[in-house]
Protein backbone atom coordinates (compact mmCIF):
# COMPACT_ATOMS: atom_id res chain seq x y z
CA UNK A 1 0.00 0.00 0.00
CA UNK A 2 1.17 3.51 -0.85
CA UNK A 3 -0.29 6.41 1.15
CA UNK A 4 0.12 9.95 -0.16
CA UNK A 5 -0.75 13.41 1.14
CA UNK A 6 -1.69 16.05 -1.42
CA UNK A 7 -3.71 19.09 -2.34
CA UNK A 8 -6.64 18.70 -4.72
CA UNK A 9 -9.07 21.51 -5.54
CA UNK A 10 -7.34 23.61 -2.90
CA UNK A 11 -8.14 21.12 -0.13
CA UNK A 12 -5.69 18.89 1.79
CA UNK A 13 -6.36 15.22 1.24
CA UNK A 14 -4.77 11.86 1.94
CA UNK A 15 -5.26 8.84 -0.25
CA UNK A 16 -4.10 5.49 -1.55
CA UNK A 17 -1.94 5.44 -4.68
CA UNK A 18 -2.73 2.84 -7.32
CA UNK A 19 -0.31 0.00 -8.04
CA UNK A 20 0.66 1.57 -11.37
CA UNK A 21 1.15 4.96 -9.64
CA UNK A 22 -1.10 6.71 -12.17
CA UNK A 23 -4.09 7.45 -9.93
CA UNK A 24 -4.99 8.08 -6.31
CA UNK A 25 -8.15 7.57 -4.26
CA UNK A 26 -9.04 9.94 -1.42
CA UNK A 27 -9.81 8.44 1.96
CA UNK A 28 -13.23 9.63 3.04
CA UNK A 29 -12.10 11.69 6.02
CA UNK A 30 -12.56 15.37 6.98
CA UNK A 31 -10.10 17.90 5.56
CA UNK A 32 -8.86 18.76 9.04
CA UNK A 33 -7.87 15.14 9.60
CA UNK A 34 -6.49 14.79 6.07
CA UNK A 35 -4.21 17.74 6.78
CA UNK A 36 -2.20 15.43 9.03
CA UNK A 37 -1.37 13.36 5.97
CA UNK A 38 -0.49 9.68 6.22
CA UNK A 39 -0.08 10.00 9.99
CA UNK A 40 -3.87 9.84 10.33
CA UNK A 41 -3.95 6.53 8.46
CA UNK A 42 -1.01 5.01 10.35
CA UNK A 43 -2.64 5.90 13.68
CA UNK A 44 -6.00 4.47 12.54
CA UNK A 45 -4.38 1.14 11.77
CA UNK A 46 -2.39 1.21 15.03
CA UNK A 47 -5.69 1.43 16.92
CA UNK A 48 -6.88 -1.68 15.11
CA UNK A 49 -9.59 0.20 13.23
CA UNK A 50 -10.62 -0.36 9.62
CA UNK A 51 -9.30 2.03 7.01
CA UNK A 52 -11.69 4.79 5.92
CA UNK A 53 -13.71 4.31 2.76
CA UNK A 54 -11.93 5.09 -0.52
CA UNK A 55 -13.55 7.53 -2.94
CA UNK A 56 -13.38 7.52 -6.74
CA UNK A 57 -9.90 7.54 -8.27
CA UNK A 58 -8.42 10.66 -9.84
CA UNK A 59 -5.28 11.05 -11.93
CA UNK A 60 -2.17 11.40 -9.80
CA UNK A 61 -1.04 14.11 -12.21
CA UNK A 62 -4.03 16.23 -11.13
CA UNK A 63 -2.92 16.59 -7.51
CA UNK A 64 -0.05 18.46 -5.82
CA UNK A 65 1.90 16.03 -3.67
CA UNK A 66 2.93 17.13 -0.18
CA UNK A 67 5.25 15.37 2.21
CA UNK A 68 3.39 12.20 3.26
CA UNK A 69 3.63 13.51 6.83
CA UNK A 70 3.53 17.30 6.34
CA UNK A 71 4.29 17.85 10.02
CA UNK A 72 5.44 14.76 11.88
CA UNK A 73 4.12 14.22 15.39
CA UNK A 74 7.56 15.08 16.83
CA UNK A 75 11.21 15.44 15.84
CA UNK A 76 12.51 13.07 13.20
CA UNK A 77 15.05 10.62 14.62
CA UNK A 78 18.14 10.52 12.38
CA UNK A 79 21.19 8.28 12.31
CA UNK A 80 24.64 9.58 11.43
CA UNK A 81 27.51 7.66 9.85
CA UNK A 82 25.61 4.45 9.19
CA UNK A 83 27.33 3.33 5.96
CA UNK A 84 30.95 2.20 6.18
CA UNK A 85 32.26 4.23 3.22
CA UNK A 86 30.38 7.38 4.26
CA UNK A 87 31.62 7.09 7.85
CA UNK A 88 35.19 7.19 6.53
CA UNK A 89 34.31 9.95 4.06
CA UNK A 90 32.81 12.13 6.78
CA UNK A 91 35.54 11.45 9.36
CA UNK A 92 38.12 12.58 6.80
CA UNK A 93 36.23 15.71 5.78
CA UNK A 94 37.19 17.85 8.76
CA UNK A 95 33.52 18.53 9.53
CA UNK A 96 32.86 15.59 11.82
CA UNK A 97 32.68 16.75 15.43
CA UNK A 98 31.92 13.15 16.51
CA UNK A 99 35.07 11.63 15.01
CA UNK A 100 37.60 9.98 17.32
CA UNK A 101 41.20 9.30 16.41
CA UNK A 102 41.38 5.84 14.87
CA UNK A 103 37.64 5.39 15.24
CA UNK A 104 36.02 6.31 11.94
CA UNK A 105 33.39 3.55 12.26
CA UNK A 106 31.00 4.14 15.20
CA UNK A 107 30.60 1.39 17.78
CA UNK A 108 26.98 2.31 18.52
CA UNK A 109 24.35 4.19 16.47
CA UNK A 110 24.77 7.98 16.48
CA UNK A 111 21.41 9.69 16.83
CA UNK A 112 20.35 13.31 16.32
CA UNK A 113 17.02 14.91 15.39
CA UNK A 114 15.47 17.30 12.90
CA UNK A 115 12.54 19.52 13.90
CA UNK A 116 9.16 18.69 12.28
CA UNK A 117 8.87 22.18 10.79
CA UNK A 118 11.81 21.60 8.42
CA UNK A 119 9.79 19.06 6.40
CA UNK A 120 8.81 20.02 2.84
CA UNK A 121 7.24 18.12 -0.02
CA UNK A 122 8.79 15.96 -2.73
CA UNK A 123 9.01 18.80 -5.28
CA UNK A 124 9.34 21.84 -2.99
CA UNK A 125 12.35 24.16 -2.89
CA UNK A 126 15.41 23.61 -0.74
CA UNK A 127 16.24 27.09 0.57
CA UNK A 128 19.81 28.36 0.93
CA UNK A 129 19.64 30.97 3.71
CA UNK A 130 21.97 33.69 2.41
CA UNK A 131 24.02 35.31 5.12
CA UNK A 132 23.49 32.31 7.41
CA UNK A 133 25.13 29.42 5.54
CA UNK A 134 26.12 28.59 2.00
CA UNK A 135 27.75 25.23 2.83
CA UNK A 136 24.54 23.30 2.11
CA UNK A 137 24.82 19.58 1.45
CA UNK A 138 22.46 16.76 0.39
CA UNK A 139 22.00 13.29 1.91
CA UNK A 140 19.65 10.65 0.49
CA UNK A 141 18.19 8.40 3.19
CA UNK A 142 15.71 5.58 3.62
CA UNK A 143 13.29 6.59 6.37
CA UNK A 144 11.48 4.01 8.51
CA UNK A 145 7.94 4.79 9.71
CA UNK A 146 6.80 3.17 12.95
CA UNK A 147 3.37 1.56 12.86
CA UNK A 148 3.15 -0.14 16.25
CA UNK A 149 4.55 1.77 19.19
CA UNK A 150 6.49 0.37 22.08
CA UNK A 151 9.44 0.61 24.44
CA UNK A 152 12.26 -1.84 25.02
CA UNK A 153 11.70 -3.40 21.61
CA UNK A 154 14.13 -6.22 20.88
CA UNK A 155 15.83 -6.41 17.49
CA UNK A 156 14.23 -9.80 16.85
CA UNK A 157 10.78 -8.22 17.15
CA UNK A 158 11.52 -4.81 15.66
CA UNK A 159 10.17 -5.34 12.16
CA UNK A 160 6.72 -6.04 13.65
CA UNK A 161 6.74 -2.35 14.64
CA UNK A 162 7.54 -1.00 11.15
CA UNK A 163 4.63 0.35 9.11
CA UNK A 164 6.75 1.14 6.08
CA UNK A 165 9.16 3.53 4.41
CA UNK A 166 9.66 6.83 2.62
CA UNK A 167 12.54 8.94 1.24
CA UNK A 168 14.17 11.79 3.14
CA UNK A 169 16.83 14.25 2.01
CA UNK A 170 18.74 15.06 5.19
CA UNK A 171 19.86 18.50 3.99
CA UNK A 172 22.69 19.88 6.13
CA UNK A 173 24.48 23.17 6.75
CA UNK A 174 27.99 21.73 7.12
CA UNK A 175 29.56 24.84 8.66
CA UNK A 176 26.91 24.91 11.40
CA UNK A 177 27.34 21.19 11.96
CA UNK A 178 31.06 21.72 12.53
CA UNK A 179 30.91 25.00 14.43
CA UNK A 180 28.32 24.01 17.02
CA UNK A 181 29.84 20.59 17.82
CA UNK A 182 26.45 18.91 17.41
CA UNK A 183 24.17 18.28 14.46
CA UNK A 184 20.68 19.44 15.43
CA UNK A 185 20.97 23.09 14.36
CA UNK A 186 22.64 22.51 11.00
CA UNK A 187 20.13 19.79 10.14
CA UNK A 188 16.95 21.65 11.07
CA UNK A 189 16.87 24.83 8.97
CA UNK A 190 13.59 25.54 7.20
CA UNK A 191 13.15 23.28 4.12
CA UNK A 192 15.97 20.94 5.19
CA UNK A 193 13.88 17.77 5.10
CA UNK A 194 12.30 17.07 1.70
CA UNK A 195 10.19 13.93 2.10
CA UNK A 196 8.13 11.67 -0.11
CA UNK A 197 6.74 10.96 -2.49
CA UNK A 198 4.52 8.77 -0.25
CA UNK A 199 4.70 6.08 2.41
CA UNK A 200 5.12 2.50 1.18
CA UNK A 201 4.03 -0.32 3.47
CA UNK A 202 6.65 -2.82 4.62
CA UNK A 203 4.96 -5.71 2.81
CA UNK A 204 5.72 -3.99 -0.51
CA UNK A 205 9.30 -2.88 0.20
CA UNK A 206 12.35 -4.69 1.60
CA UNK A 207 14.07 -1.94 3.56
CA UNK A 208 16.97 -4.26 4.41
CA UNK A 209 18.16 -4.56 0.81
CA UNK A 210 17.18 -1.79 -1.56
CA UNK A 211 19.18 0.65 -3.63
CA UNK A 212 19.34 4.35 -2.77
CA UNK A 213 20.60 6.97 -5.24
CA UNK A 214 21.07 10.73 -5.38
CA UNK A 215 21.62 12.90 -8.47
CA UNK A 216 22.52 16.58 -8.57
CA UNK A 217 21.76 18.18 -11.93
CA UNK A 218 21.68 14.70 -13.46
CA UNK A 219 25.09 13.69 -12.06
CA UNK A 220 24.97 10.50 -10.00
CA UNK A 221 26.52 11.32 -6.62
CA UNK A 222 25.30 8.53 -4.30
CA UNK A 223 24.48 4.92 -5.16
CA UNK A 224 24.41 2.21 -2.48
CA UNK A 225 22.34 -0.57 -0.97
CA UNK A 226 20.80 -0.54 2.49
CA UNK A 227 22.39 -3.97 2.85
CA UNK A 228 25.56 -1.97 3.58
CA UNK A 229 24.17 -0.28 6.70
CA UNK A 230 26.50 -0.53 9.69
CA UNK A 231 23.52 -0.82 12.03
CA UNK A 232 20.46 -2.62 10.68
CA UNK A 233 16.92 -1.31 10.98
CA UNK A 234 16.12 -3.74 13.83
CA UNK A 235 19.27 -2.62 15.70
CA UNK A 236 18.32 1.05 15.23
CA UNK A 237 14.84 0.43 16.63
CA UNK A 238 16.18 -1.61 19.55
CA UNK A 239 18.68 1.11 20.46
CA UNK A 240 16.21 3.98 20.17
CA UNK A 241 13.38 2.28 22.04
CA UNK A 242 15.55 1.13 24.93
CA UNK A 243 14.75 4.33 26.81
CA UNK A 244 12.34 6.21 24.54
CA UNK A 245 8.80 5.07 23.87
CA UNK A 246 8.12 4.95 20.13
CA UNK A 247 4.71 5.94 18.79
CA UNK A 248 2.83 5.23 15.55
CA UNK A 249 4.07 7.65 12.92
CA UNK A 250 7.54 8.17 14.39
CA UNK A 251 10.16 8.50 11.66
CA UNK A 252 13.71 7.15 11.72
CA UNK A 253 16.08 8.28 8.95
CA UNK A 254 18.63 5.48 8.63
CA UNK A 255 21.70 7.37 7.37
CA UNK A 256 23.24 8.32 4.05
CA UNK A 257 25.83 6.54 1.87
CA UNK A 258 29.12 7.81 0.48
CA UNK A 259 29.03 10.60 -2.12
CA UNK A 260 27.85 13.67 -0.21
CA UNK A 261 29.11 17.10 -1.22
CA UNK A 262 31.80 17.38 1.47
CA UNK A 263 33.37 14.18 0.21
CA UNK A 264 34.64 15.98 -2.90
CA UNK A 265 37.74 18.17 -3.02
CA UNK A 266 36.78 20.92 -3.22
CA UNK A 267 33.33 20.24 -1.70
CA UNK A 268 30.36 20.27 -4.07
CA UNK A 269 27.82 22.25 -2.06
CA UNK A 270 24.34 22.94 -3.36
CA UNK A 271 23.82 26.26 -5.10
CA UNK A 272 20.98 28.32 -6.51
CA UNK A 273 19.49 26.62 -9.58
CA UNK A 274 20.59 23.08 -8.71
CA UNK A 275 18.09 20.21 -8.83
CA UNK A 276 18.46 17.30 -6.41
CA UNK A 277 16.80 14.02 -7.36
CA UNK A 278 16.75 11.13 -4.90
CA UNK A 279 15.49 7.64 -5.66
CA UNK A 280 14.92 4.49 -3.64
CA UNK A 281 13.88 1.30 -5.39
CA UNK A 282 10.41 0.18 -4.42
CA UNK A 283 9.43 3.65 -3.23
CA UNK A 284 9.93 6.19 -6.02
CA UNK A 285 11.71 9.52 -6.17
CA UNK A 286 11.70 13.08 -4.88
CA UNK A 287 13.10 15.97 -6.92
CA UNK A 288 13.74 19.33 -5.30
CA UNK A 289 15.08 22.52 -6.88
CA UNK A 290 17.44 24.74 -4.87
CA UNK A 291 17.15 28.49 -4.50
CA UNK A 292 18.65 31.33 -2.48
CA UNK A 293 16.48 32.87 0.19
CA UNK A 294 16.95 35.92 2.36
CA UNK A 295 16.11 36.05 6.06
CA UNK A 296 13.35 38.56 6.71
Residue pairs with C-beta under 8 A, 6 or more apart in sequence:
1 16
1 164
1 200
1 201
1 203
1 204
2 16
2 17
2 21
2 198
2 199
2 200
2 201
2 204
3 14
3 15
3 16
3 17
3 38
3 41
3 42
3 68
3 198
3 199
3 201
4 14
4 15
4 16
4 17
4 24
4 38
4 63
4 65
4 68
4 196
4 197
4 198
4 199
5 12
5 13
5 14
5 34
5 37
5 38
5 65
5 66
5 67
5 68
5 69
5 70
5 198
6 12
6 13
6 14
6 15
6 24
6 63
6 64
6 65
6 66
7 13
7 63
7 64
7 66
8 26
8 58
8 62
8 63
8 64
11 31
11 34
12 31
12 34
12 35
12 37
12 66
12 70
13 26
13 27
13 31
13 34
13 63
14 26
14 27
14 29
14 34
14 36
14 37
14 38
14 40
14 41
15 24
15 25
15 26
15 27
15 54
15 55
16 24
16 25
16 27
16 54
17 23
17 24
17 60
17 198
18 24
18 25
18 57
18 60
21 60
21 284
22 59
22 60
22 61
23 57
23 58
23 59
23 60
24 57
24 58
24 60
24 63
25 54
25 55
25 56
25 57
25 58
26 34
26 54
26 55
26 58
27 34
27 41
27 51
27 52
27 53
27 54
27 55
28 52
28 53
28 54
28 55
29 40
29 52
33 40
34 40
35 70
36 69
36 70
36 71
37 66
37 67
37 68
37 69
37 70
38 68
38 69
38 145
38 198
38 199
39 69
39 72
39 73
39 248
39 249
41 51
41 52
42 145
42 147
42 163
42 199
42 248
42 249
43 248
43 249
44 50
44 51
44 52
45 51
45 147
45 163
45 248
46 147
46 148
46 149
46 248
64 121
65 121
65 122
65 123
65 196
65 197
65 198
66 121
66 196
67 119
67 120
67 121
67 122
67 193
67 194
67 195
67 196
68 166
68 195
68 196
68 197
68 198
68 199
69 119
69 145
69 195
69 199
69 249
69 251
70 119
70 121
71 116
71 117
71 119
72 116
72 119
72 249
72 250
72 251
73 116
73 247
73 249
73 250
74 116
74 247
74 250
75 113
75 114
75 115
75 116
76 113
76 114
76 116
76 119
76 143
76 168
76 193
76 251
76 252
76 253
77 111
77 113
77 240
77 250
77 251
77 252
77 253
78 111
78 112
78 113
78 114
78 141
78 170
78 183
78 187
78 252
78 253
78 255
79 109
79 110
79 111
79 231
79 236
79 252
79 253
79 254
79 255
80 90
80 98
80 106
80 110
80 111
80 112
80 183
80 255
81 87
81 90
81 91
81 96
81 98
81 105
81 106
81 110
81 230
81 255
82 109
82 110
82 229
82 230
82 231
82 236
82 254
82 255
82 256
83 224
83 228
83 229
83 230
83 255
83 256
83 257
83 258
84 105
84 228
84 230
85 224
85 228
85 257
85 258
86 255
86 256
86 257
86 258
86 259
86 260
86 263
87 104
87 105
87 106
87 230
88 104
88 105
88 258
89 258
89 259
89 260
89 262
89 263
90 96
90 99
90 260
90 262
90 263
91 99
91 104
92 104
93 262
93 263
93 267
94 178
95 174
95 177
95 178
95 262
96 178
97 177
97 178
97 181
97 182
97 183
98 106
98 110
105 230
106 230
108 231
108 239
109 231
109 235
109 236
109 239
109 240
111 239
111 240
112 182
112 183
112 184
112 187
113 184
113 187
113 188
114 170
114 184
114 187
114 188
114 192
114 193
114 253
115 188
117 190
118 187
118 188
118 189
118 190
118 191
118 192
118 193
119 193
119 194
119 195
120 126
120 191
120 193
120 194
120 195
120 288
121 194
121 195
121 196
122 167
122 194
122 195
122 196
122 197
122 285
122 286
122 287
122 288
123 286
123 287
123 288
124 191
124 194
124 288
125 191
125 288
125 289
125 290
125 291
126 136
126 169
126 171
126 191
126 192
126 194
126 270
126 276
126 288
126 289
126 290
126 291
127 189
127 190
127 191
127 291
127 292
127 293
128 134
128 136
128 270
128 271
128 272
128 290
128 291
128 292
128 293
129 189
129 190
129 293
129 294
129 295
130 292
130 293
130 294
130 295
131 294
131 295
132 173
132 189
132 295
133 173
133 174
133 175
133 176
133 186
133 189
134 269
134 271
135 173
135 174
135 175
135 267
135 269
136 171
136 172
136 173
136 174
136 269
136 270
136 290
137 171
137 172
137 173
137 174
137 260
137 261
137 262
137 267
137 269
137 270
138 169
138 171
138 214
138 216
138 221
138 260
138 261
138 270
138 276
138 278
139 169
139 170
139 171
139 172
139 214
139 256
139 260
140 167
140 169
140 212
140 213
140 214
140 222
140 256
140 257
140 278
140 279
140 280
141 167
141 168
141 169
141 170
141 212
141 253
141 254
141 255
141 256
142 165
142 167
142 168
142 207
142 210
142 212
142 226
142 253
142 254
142 280
143 165
143 166
143 167
143 168
143 195
143 251
143 252
143 253
143 254
144 162
144 165
144 207
144 233
144 236
144 237
144 251
144 252
144 253
144 254
145 162
145 163
145 164
145 165
145 166
145 199
145 249
145 250
145 251
146 161
146 162
146 163
146 237
146 246
146 247
146 248
146 249
146 250
146 251
146 252
147 161
147 162
147 163
147 164
147 202
147 248
148 160
148 161
148 163
148 248
149 161
149 245
149 246
149 247
149 248
149 250
150 161
150 241
150 245
150 246
151 241
151 242
151 243
151 244
151 245
151 246
152 241
152 242
153 161
153 237
153 238
153 241
153 246
154 238
155 232
155 234
155 235
155 237
155 238
156 234
158 233
158 234
158 235
158 237
158 238
159 202
159 233
159 234
161 237
161 246
162 202
162 207
162 233
162 237
163 199
163 201
163 202
163 248
164 199
164 200
164 201
164 202
164 204
164 205
165 199
165 200
165 202
165 205
165 207
165 280
165 282
165 283
166 195
166 196
166 197
166 198
166 199
166 200
166 251
166 283
167 195
167 196
167 197
167 278
167 279
167 280
167 283
167 284
167 285
167 286
168 193
168 194
168 195
168 251
168 253
169 193
169 194
169 195
169 214
169 276
169 278
169 286
169 288
170 187
170 192
170 193
170 253
170 256
171 187
171 189
171 191
171 192
171 193
171 194
171 270
172 183
172 186
172 187
172 192
173 185
173 186
173 187
173 189
173 192
174 186
174 261
174 262
174 267
174 269
175 186
176 185
176 186
177 183
177 185
177 186
177 187
180 186
194 276
194 278
194 286
194 288
195 286
196 284
196 286
197 283
197 284
197 285
197 286
198 283
198 284
200 282
200 283
200 284
204 282
205 282
205 283
206 282
207 226
207 233
207 254
208 226
208 227
208 232
208 233
209 225
209 226
209 227
210 225
210 226
210 280
210 281
210 282
210 283
211 223
211 224
211 225
211 226
211 280
211 281
212 222
212 223
212 224
212 225
212 226
212 257
212 278
212 279
212 280
212 281
213 220
213 222
213 223
213 278
213 279
213 280
214 220
214 221
214 222
214 223
214 259
214 276
214 277
214 278
214 279
215 221
215 276
215 277
215 278
215 279
216 268
216 270
216 274
216 275
216 276
216 277
217 274
217 275
218 275
218 277
221 259
221 260
221 261
221 268
222 256
222 257
222 258
222 259
222 260
223 257
223 259
224 257
224 258
224 259
226 254
228 257
229 254
229 255
230 255
231 239
233 252
233 254
236 252
236 254
237 246
237 252
240 246
240 252
261 267
261 268
261 269
261 270
270 276
270 290
271 290
272 290
272 291
272 292
273 289
273 290
273 291
274 289
274 290
275 287
275 288
275 289
275 290
276 287
276 288
276 289
276 290
277 285
277 286
277 287
278 285
278 286
278 287
279 285
